[in-house]
Amino acid sequence: MQAPDKSITKLASYYPNGELGSIFRQARMINYFNNKLKNLLPKVFKTISISAIKDNKIFLATPDNTVAFRAKKQLKSLLEIIKEIDGLTHIKEIIIKIELK
């Protein structure tokens, strides 16, 4: 049985166009959209945040069951709010998840 590779790779050896660079770009983009979304959401939905964007779907997460339930009942109005954000006008579907902490 072989031990897993636990070697440390220096951050300087990663390239911006590589896989890690892609992950950083996506994280920055989601942070940007989350900041925009927080300003547009009603107070009852302030715990909702974007966790991922894939194709025409946006994945929202909240740690609050009640907020998730309310959001699922108001998908149409949430979609209208999300489409107000430049860069998210192509979104057609919202998926809401409860974020366990």
C-alpha positions in Angstrom: 0.0 0.0 0.0 1.4 3.3 -1.1 1.1 6.5 1.0 -0.7 9.4 -0.6 1.4 12.2 -2.1 1.7 14.9 0.5 4.2 17.0 -1.2 3.8 20.8 -1.1 3.6 22.7 -4.3 4.6 26.3 -4.3 1.9 28.7 -5.3 4.3 30.4 -7.7 4.3 27.2 -9.8 0.6 27.6 -10.7 -0.4 29.4 -13.9 -3.3 31.8 -14.2 -4.6 29.9 -17.2 -4.4 26.6 -15.4 -7.0 24.8 -13.3 -6.3 26.7 -10.1 -6.4 30.0 -11.9 -9.8 29.0 -13.3 -11.1 28.2 -9.8 -9.9 31.6 -8.6 -11.6 33.4 -11.5 -14.8 31.6 -10.8 -14.6 32.4 -7.0 -14.0 36.1 -7.8 -17.0 36.2 -10.2 -19.3 34.5 -7.6 -18.2 37.0 -4.9 -18.9 39.9 -7.3 -22.3 38.6 -8.2 -23.1 37.9 -4.5 -22.2 41.5 -3.6 -24.6 42.7 -6.3 -27.3 40.3 -5.3 -27.2 41.3 -1.6 -28.0 44.9 -2.6 -31.1 43.8 -4.5 -32.6 41.1 -2.3 -35.4 41.9 0.2 -34.4 41.7 3.8 -36.1 38.3 4.3 -33.7 36.8 1.8 -30.4 38.4 3.0 -29.0 35.0 4.1 -29.2 33.7 0.5 -26.0 33.6 -1.5 -24.8 32.3 -4.9 -22.9 29.1 -4.5 -22.4 28.2 -8.2 -23.4 29.2 -11.8 -23.5 26.6 -14.5 -24.9 27.1 -18.0 -28.4 28.7 -17.5 -28.7 27.6 -13.9 -27.8 29.5 -10.7 -27.4 27.6 -7.4 -28.4 29.6 -4.3 -27.6 28.5 -0.8 -28.9 29.5 2.6 -28.3 28.1 6.1 -32.0 28.9 7.1 -34.7 26.4 6.3 -37.4 29.0 6.5 -35.7 31.3 4.0 -35.1 28.3 1.6 -38.8 27.5 1.8 -39.9 31.1 1.2 -37.4 31.4 -1.7 -38.8 28.2 -3.4 -42.2 29.7 -3.2 -41.0 33.0 -4.9 -38.7 31.6 -7.6 -40.3 33.9 -10.3 -39.6 37.1 -8.4 -36.1 35.9 -7.4 -35.3 35.2 -11.1 -36.4 38.7 -12.0 -34.1 40.1 -9.3 -31.2 38.0 -10.5 -31.7 39.0 -14.1 -31.3 42.6 -13.1 -27.6 41.9 -12.5 -25.3 42.4 -15.6 -23.8 39.0 -16.5 -26.7 37.0 -15.1 -29.4 37.9 -17.6 -29.1 34.5 -19.2 -30.2 32.6 -16.1 -33.3 30.5 -16.7 -33.4 28.3 -13.6 -32.8 28.7 -9.9 -31.9 25.8 -7.6 -32.0 26.5 -3.9 -30.1 24.4 -1.4 -29.9 24.5 2.4 -26.3 25.0 3.4 -25.3 22.9 6.4 -22.7 24.4 8.7 
